Every structure is written in structure tokens, then in C-alpha cells.
Amino acid sequence: NWPDVGEIDIMEYVGREPDLIMGTVHGPGYSGSNGRGKWNRQDFDIADDFHTYAIEWNYEGISWFFDGEKYFTLQRDDIGDLEWVFDNDFFILLNFAMGGQFAGPIGIDTEFPANLYVDYVRVYQEVE
């Protein structure tokens, strides 16, 4: 059950803050607003163009990138005595969430249908 299985948010975007993305992890004891992550604010509206979002993930931790620039690294030790659950198999989700506790209520002026455009998804594994 979530959050015990873990969640890695490579990119979280909330439309009410159009210049902000977040990279976050959630796990047992550090989920919801207690997730471990970092905000990455830009000086432009992120949704106005395509961008690349990436993580590099290894035994030591996870690093987040926006358009090729690293903006955050979370190391295994950064969650203290809590359980690091990111050494197991997991699912990749592409989620277009609207409303809810995190994003807030949907504005009455929101135009539907709304779209999420994804150009590609790539997964690489380093072979030792």
C-alpha cells in the first residue's frame, strides 16, 4: 500500500504556480506533505514549452534534473531512521492530476478538455 511501496516524483507541476516544479519522494513515514524533495522555481511559465525532466538513481540516492541541470540530490541517509524503499521494482506513471488536496480546487474558469503532451519516455540501466 502507498506510501509503504514508495513513490518517486520526477516532476510535479501545479498549474496555480506556473513557474514551479518539484522533485519529491514519498515513503513510509515521509509521505504527503512530509515527502522529501525540493522546489525548483523558474523565471518563466514552465507549461509554455516542452522541457526534459530526469532522475539519476543509484544505491547512494536520487538526483533530479530540469532541462539537463541538476537541482537536487537526496541521499539515502537524508531520510534518517526511516525506511528507504527505492531499491525495489516499481511502476512508471504519467499522471495529469487536477484538483485534490495538493493542487487545490479546480478553477471555475478551467477550460476542458485539458491535455498533457509527452514527447517521449526513456529508461536506461547501467550495466556493470
C-alpha positions as MATLAB code, in Angstrom:
seq = 'NWPDVGEIDIMEYVGREPDLIMGTVHGPGYSGSNGRGKWNRQDFDIADDFHTYAIEWNYEGISWFFDGEKYFTLQRDDIGDLEWVFDNDFFILLNFAMGGQFAGPIGIDTEFPANLYVDYVRVYQEVE';
ca = [
       0.000    0.000    0.000;
       1.025    3.591   -0.618;
       3.181    5.095    0.714;
       4.926    1.965    2.006;
       5.911    0.924   -1.531;
       7.432    4.358   -2.249;
       6.861    6.998   -4.892;
       9.437    8.974   -6.863;
       8.024   12.137   -8.424;
      10.398   13.007  -11.252;
       8.309   16.103  -11.881;
       5.343   17.568  -10.036;
       3.699   20.660  -11.501;
       0.824   22.610  -10.045;
      -0.876   24.961  -12.504;
      -1.595   27.626   -9.892;
       2.197   28.123   -9.646;
       3.163   28.085  -13.342;
       6.868   28.733  -12.711;
       7.396   25.890  -10.239;
       8.189   22.184  -10.475;
       9.105   19.836   -7.661;
      11.089   16.647   -7.317;
       9.927   14.538   -4.398;
       9.985   11.067   -2.859;
       7.327    9.578   -0.605;
       7.691    6.511    1.563;
       6.685    5.088    4.935;
       6.837    7.947    7.430;
       7.608   10.604    4.792;
       4.553   10.876    2.579;
       2.154   13.630    1.605;
       3.359   16.994    2.912;
       6.208   15.144    4.697;
       7.674   13.954    1.383;
      11.367   14.626    0.877;
      12.085   16.890   -2.066;
      12.884   20.304   -3.418;
      11.090   23.082   -5.246;
      12.630   24.315   -8.493;
      11.273   27.755   -9.431;
      11.950   29.255  -12.870;
      11.590   32.799  -14.245;
       9.087   31.663  -16.900;
       5.876   29.652  -17.158;
       7.009   26.053  -17.472;
       3.945   24.874  -19.428;
       4.679   27.277  -22.309;
       7.203   24.867  -23.872;
       8.492   21.287  -23.779;
      11.135   20.503  -21.163;
      13.145   17.469  -20.099;
      12.786   16.012  -16.617;
      15.108   13.305  -15.378;
      16.432   11.481  -12.362;
      19.628    9.555  -11.881;
      19.079    6.854   -9.329;
      21.688    4.600   -7.739;
      22.394    2.964   -4.410;
      23.540    6.200   -2.766;
      20.500    8.282   -3.740;
      18.462   10.085   -6.370;
      19.312   13.284   -8.294;
      16.710   15.405  -10.124;
      17.312   17.366  -13.347;
      15.366   20.039  -15.232;
      16.466   20.661  -18.828;
      19.795   18.959  -18.119;
      20.595   20.939  -14.955;
      20.766   19.109  -11.635;
      18.757   20.930   -8.974;
      18.513   18.423   -6.129;
      20.097   15.266   -4.736;
      18.531   13.203   -1.981;
      20.884   10.686   -0.435;
      19.784    7.512    1.260;
      20.994    8.859    4.610;
      18.848   12.015    4.243;
      15.725   10.173    5.399;
      17.354    9.273    8.714;
      15.954    6.260   10.541;
      13.016    5.929    8.120;
      12.942    3.131    5.558;
      14.499    3.730    2.120;
      12.161    1.778   -0.174;
      13.636    2.707   -3.557;
      15.648   -0.448   -4.152;
      12.625   -2.441   -5.330;
      10.692   -2.775   -8.587;
       8.052   -0.129   -9.157;
       5.691    1.311  -11.767;
       6.204    4.338  -14.012;
       3.176    6.628  -14.103;
       2.413    9.648  -16.240;
      -0.233   11.483  -14.285;
      -2.296   14.545  -15.157;
      -3.856   15.303  -11.785;
      -6.443   18.011  -11.292;
      -7.869   19.195   -8.002;
      -7.292   17.430   -4.741;
      -5.551   18.410   -1.548;
      -2.188   19.177   -3.175;
      -3.294   21.100   -6.241;
      -6.326   22.720   -4.670;
      -9.787   23.172   -6.151;
     -10.209   23.304   -9.925;
     -10.870   26.876  -11.029;
     -14.295   27.621  -12.488;
     -12.540   29.203  -15.491;
     -10.590   25.999  -16.301;
     -11.064   25.048  -19.947;
     -11.798   21.426  -20.802;
     -10.697   19.197  -22.307;
      -7.260   19.674  -20.783;
      -4.240   17.927  -22.298;
      -0.880   16.592  -21.198;
       1.597   16.192  -24.050;
       4.551   13.819  -23.619;
       7.074   13.540  -26.427;
       8.979   10.520  -25.077;
       9.885    8.466  -22.014;
      13.245    6.719  -21.776;
      14.615    4.398  -19.117;
      18.302    3.462  -19.030;
      20.064    0.933  -16.865;
      23.807    0.964  -16.435;
      25.263   -2.486  -16.964;
      28.195   -3.368  -14.756;
];
